[in-house]
């Protein structure tokens, strides 16, 4: 059963644009405002209504998370995934967009949990996924069907010197996605765990083609 929709920061699409939706989830110890900023960079023409949910776990520094790193108990991640799915459905209803036409993604932990929206066999698959320094949600306790990757457009951007999400984990996920037929655009950057200007420029080009 899905949880209640999460608190989110939103930015409406420009007037006159047909209904489109982009949902971006922040990483561990980050804020939704950062996803709003990145979303504005990759969609400067405001073709999409932009939704940036706040993770349900509040951290002492005022930021938020979807789950606690190294906590291998699956319930928090499952609960967060259900709430994120409910948030996507609520946003689609608000802006008149079919779930199958929405694009989802995020950074680090936010990218991993966003993949659950595409891989859950009980829900409608979104149109595409943006993966910034994340990977597939394997072993997290959520229901996933990797065959749902077939034909799914995915922008897979990873940091070659990532000290948080091991590059080998992300590279292995990309291989799995390709093996299951994803329409994968893979880029690797010589940076640590972050979203660089170059990554955003490439993401802007990729999103413009959607």
MOQUIKA-V934217 format. One record per pair of residues at least 6 apart in sequence whose C-alpha atoms are under 7 Angstrom apart, sorted by the first residue. I is the first residue (numbers start at 0). GAP is how many residues later the second one is. Records with the same first field share a line. If there is no record, write none. Layout:
BEGIN
I=GAP + GAP
END
This chain:
BEGIN
1=80 + 81 + 84
2=79 + 80 + 83
3=79 + 82
4=78 + 79 + 81 + 82 + 85
5=47 + 48 + 77 + 78 + 81
6=46 + 47
7=43 + 44 + 45 + 46
8=23 + 24 + 42 + 43 + 44
9=40 + 41 + 42
10=38 + 39 + 40
11=37 + 38
12=33 + 34 + 35 + 36
13=32 + 33
16=30
18=76 + 77 + 78
19=27 + 28 + 29 + 77 + 82
20=27 + 28 + 29 + 76 + 81 + 82
21=26 + 27 + 28 + 29 + 80 + 81 + 82
22=27 + 28 + 29 + 80 + 81 + 82
23=11 + 27 + 28 + 80 + 81 + 82
24=10 + 27 + 28 + 80 + 81 + 82 + 85 + 86 + 89
25=6 + 9 + 80 + 81 + 84
26=38 + 80 + 81 + 82 + 83
27=36 + 37 + 38 + 81
28=30 + 34 + 35 + 36
29=33 + 34
30=23 + 32 + 33
31=20 + 21 + 22
34=17
35=16
38=11
40=159
41=158 + 159 + 161 + 162
42=161
53=10
54=9 + 10 + 11
55=8 + 9 + 10 + 24
56=7 + 8 + 9 + 10
57=6 + 7
65=11 + 14
66=9 + 10
73=66 + 67
76=63
77=63 + 64
80=32 + 35
84=32
88=10
91=6 + 7
98=25 + 27
99=24 + 25 + 26 + 27
100=25 + 26
101=24 + 25
102=23 + 24 + 25 + 26
103=10 + 22 + 24 + 25 + 26
104=6 + 9 + 24 + 25 + 26
105=8 + 24 + 25 + 26
106=24 + 25 + 26 + 27
107=24 + 25 + 26
108=25
110=20 + 21 + 23 + 24
111=22 + 23 + 24 + 25
112=24
114=21 + 22
115=21 + 28
116=8
117=7 + 8
118=25 + 26 + 27 + 29
119=23 + 24 + 25
120=23 + 24
127=24 + 25 + 26
128=24 + 25 + 26
129=24 + 25 + 26
130=24 + 25 + 26
131=24 + 25 + 26
132=24 + 25 + 26 + 32 + 60
133=31 + 36
134=35 + 38
135=37
145=34
146=33
148=28 + 31 + 32 + 33
149=30 + 31 + 32
150=30 + 31 + 32
151=30 + 31
152=29 + 30 + 31
153=28 + 29 + 30 + 31
154=29 + 30 + 31
155=28 + 29 + 30 + 31
156=29 + 30 + 31
157=9 + 12 + 29 + 30 + 31
158=8 + 29 + 30 + 31 + 32 + 33 + 34
159=7 + 28 + 29 + 30 + 31 + 32
160=29 + 30 + 31
161=29 + 30 + 31
162=29 + 30
163=29
177=6
END
